[in-house]
Structures are given as structure tokens and as C-alpha cells.
Amino acid sequence: QVIRDQAIAFANGDTDLATAKLRLRESLQRLDYRPEEGTEGTLVDLSSERRRELIVRMQTGLAQGAGRHQADQDPDRLDAVPAQELVRDRASRVPRKWRRIWVDAGGRLFEGERMIALKNDPIWRRISRFGYPYPPFDYNSGMGLEDVLRPEAIALGLLAPDQDVQPEPLDLTAG
């Protein structure tokens, strides 16, 4: 619950990252948490600086991704902006081969390298380590989404001019 509360506070701008990590550390201390021998200070250690930052950033990213996905399911918005493109938002310490991941998951490439699909295409869940149709798609991936407007989606052959894209209900269960 502390993780959830701090992630929400961070996402809403009610706290900063340092304070959120401090609250997590205090919570672990109250629980008398001790990392397994040999894992102290590593990403496996829940009390390590890197792990606490990862927890806050991932929970915040998942909450923001779910919110965007839900907003994108508005029928009028989905009609105007039916597709999205997987793009690099920021550098990653360990870059993954996203084009390979995309193709292996059944995605189509456009113009040789653009990873675009309708917003409710199953590809989004298939590329996600967590099974959600929105970012973050993996830990510290640095990948995000950009909207693709209806005329471009039609030009790419993703849908017919008179085709509607049906909203999908928000399902917060992974997979």
C-alpha cells in the first residue's frame, strides 16, 4: 500500500522522487526488512536506492499508462486517433532490440522501421513484459507511444476509411 500511495503522490506531483523513496525505505525499516545475504545494495534488495527508484518509477509509469489508455478509449478520440507508434522516449542503459521484439510478436513495420498498430491491436500486450497494452512495456525500456491520426492510419492500410475502431474496456489484470 505504501508503494501504491507513494507512486500516486509522485505521479500527481504531490511528492518528489527523493521523498517517495524515503517513505519506502521507512516502511521497509518498520517491517524490519533485511535483504538476503549477498544481495545487499543490488537491484534484488528492496531497500537499495536503485530498487526503490525503480519501484516508484515503474508504478508511476504503469498508472500513467493505464490512465492514457483509458482516455484513448473514448469513441470520439479513438475515431480521430485510432493508432499509435512505438517510439524511443529516452535513452536506456540496456537498449533492447525493439524492432525484433515487435516483429517476433507479430507486428508490422512501416517505412522499414516504424512500429505502428491500431490502439487496440493485441500487439501491445504481446510486446509488454507485464501483459498490459500500454507503457512501460519493460523495466527501464525508454519506449513510449505517439499518436497516429486517422488519415495516416488509413494511408498505411491499418483500417478502411469507413471502419470504426471499437473501444476496449480497461482491464488491469496482466496477460
C-alpha positions in Angstrom: 0.0 0.0 0.0 2.9 2.3 0.7 4.3 1.7 -2.8 0.9 2.5 -4.3 0.4 5.6 -2.2 3.9 7.0 -3.0 3.6 6.2 -6.7 0.2 8.1 -6.8 1.6 11.0 -4.9 4.7 11.2 -7.2 2.5 10.9 -10.4 0.2 13.7 -9.1 3.2 15.9 -8.2 2.3 15.8 -4.5 5.8 14.5 -3.6 9.2 14.2 -5.3 11.2 11.1 -6.1 13.5 11.5 -3.1 10.7 11.7 -0.6 8.8 8.8 -2.2 12.0 6.6 -1.9 12.5 7.8 1.7 8.9 6.7 2.6 9.5 3.3 1.0 12.7 2.9 3.0 11.0 3.9 6.2 8.2 1.4 5.5 10.8 -1.4 5.0 12.5 -0.4 8.2 9.2 -0.7 10.1 8.7 -4.1 8.7 12.3 -5.0 9.8 13.2 -5.9 6.2 16.6 -7.5 5.7 17.8 -8.4 2.2 19.1 -11.9 1.5 22.8 -12.3 2.3 24.9 -11.3 -0.7 22.1 -9.2 -2.3 22.7 -6.1 -0.2 22.7 -2.9 -2.3 21.7 -4.8 -5.5 18.5 -4.4 -7.5 17.2 -7.5 -5.8 17.5 -5.7 -2.4 14.2 -3.9 -1.9 15.9 -1.3 0.3 18.6 -0.4 -2.3 18.5 3.1 -3.8 18.2 1.7 -7.4 15.4 -0.7 -6.4 13.3 1.9 -4.6 13.7 4.3 -7.6 12.7 1.5 -10.0 9.6 0.7 -7.9 8.4 4.3 -7.8 9.1 5.0 -11.5 7.5 1.7 -12.6 4.4 2.1 -10.5 4.0 5.7 -11.6 4.6 4.7 -15.3 2.0 2.0 -15.1 -0.6 4.3 -13.5 0.0 6.9 -16.2 -0.1 4.3 -18.9 -3.4 3.0 -17.7 -4.8 6.5 -17.5 -3.7 7.3 -21.0 -5.1 4.0 -22.3 -8.4 4.6 -20.7 -8.6 8.2 -22.1 -7.7 6.8 -25.6 -10.8 4.5 -25.4 -13.2 7.4 -25.7 -15.1 6.6 -29.0 -14.6 10.1 -30.5 -10.9 10.1 -29.7 -10.5 6.6 -31.0 -12.2 7.6 -34.2 -9.8 10.6 -34.7 -6.6 8.9 -33.4 -7.1 5.1 -33.9 -3.4 4.1 -34.0 -0.1 4.6 -32.2 3.6 4.2 -32.9 6.1 2.7 -30.5 8.9 5.2 -30.2 12.0 5.8 -28.1 11.2 8.4 -25.4 14.6 8.4 -23.7 17.9 6.5 -23.7 18.1 3.2 -22.0 21.1 1.8 -20.1 20.4 -1.6 -21.7 18.7 -0.9 -25.0 16.5 -3.8 -26.3 16.1 -4.7 -29.9 12.5 -3.4 -30.1 12.1 -3.9 -33.8 13.0 -7.5 -33.4 10.7 -7.8 -30.4 7.9 -6.1 -32.4 8.3 -8.4 -35.4 8.7 -11.6 -33.3 5.4 -10.6 -31.6 3.6 -10.3 -35.0 3.9 -6.6 -35.5 4.2 -5.0 -38.9 6.9 -2.5 -39.8 6.1 0.6 -41.9 8.6 2.5 -44.0 11.2 -0.1 -43.0 11.3 0.7 -39.3 8.2 2.3 -37.9 6.3 0.2 -35.4 2.6 1.2 -35.8 -0.6 -0.6 -34.9 -4.2 0.2 -34.0 -4.5 1.2 -30.4 -6.5 -1.9 -29.6 -4.3 -4.4 -31.5 -3.1 -7.4 -29.5 0.5 -6.5 -30.4 0.6 -4.0 -27.5 0.0 -6.8 -24.9 2.4 -9.2 -26.7 5.4 -6.8 -26.5 4.7 -6.0 -22.9 6.7 -7.8 -20.2 3.7 -7.1 -17.9 0.9 -8.0 -20.3 -0.6 -4.5 -20.4 -1.5 -2.7 -23.7 0.4 0.5 -22.6 3.8 1.6 -21.4 6.0 0.9 -19.7 6.5 -2.2 -21.8 9.5 -3.4 -19.9 11.7 -2.2 -17.0 13.6 1.0 -17.9 12.9 0.4 -21.6 12.8 4.1 -22.5 10.0 3.3 -25.0 6.7 5.3 -25.3 3.9 5.9 -27.7 3.0 8.6 -30.2 -0.5 9.1 -31.7 -1.1 8.3 -35.3 -4.1 10.2 -36.8 -6.8 8.5 -38.7 -5.7 9.7 -42.2 -2.3 8.3 -41.7 -3.7 5.0 -40.3 -5.9 4.7 -43.4 -3.0 5.5 -45.7 -0.9 2.8 -44.0 -3.7 0.3 -44.5 -4.4 -0.2 -40.8 -8.1 0.4 -41.3 -10.6 1.3 -44.1 -12.0 4.8 -44.4 -15.4 3.8 -43.1 -14.1 1.4 -40.4 -14.7 2.1 -36.7 -12.3 1.1 -34.0 -14.2 -0.3 -31.1 -13.2 0.8 -27.6 -11.8 -1.9 -25.3 -12.6 -1.9 -21.6 -9.8 -1.2 -19.3 -8.5 -4.5 -17.9 -5.9 -4.0 -15.2 -5.1 -7.7 -15.0 -1.9 -8.6 -16.9 -1.8 -11.1 -19.7 
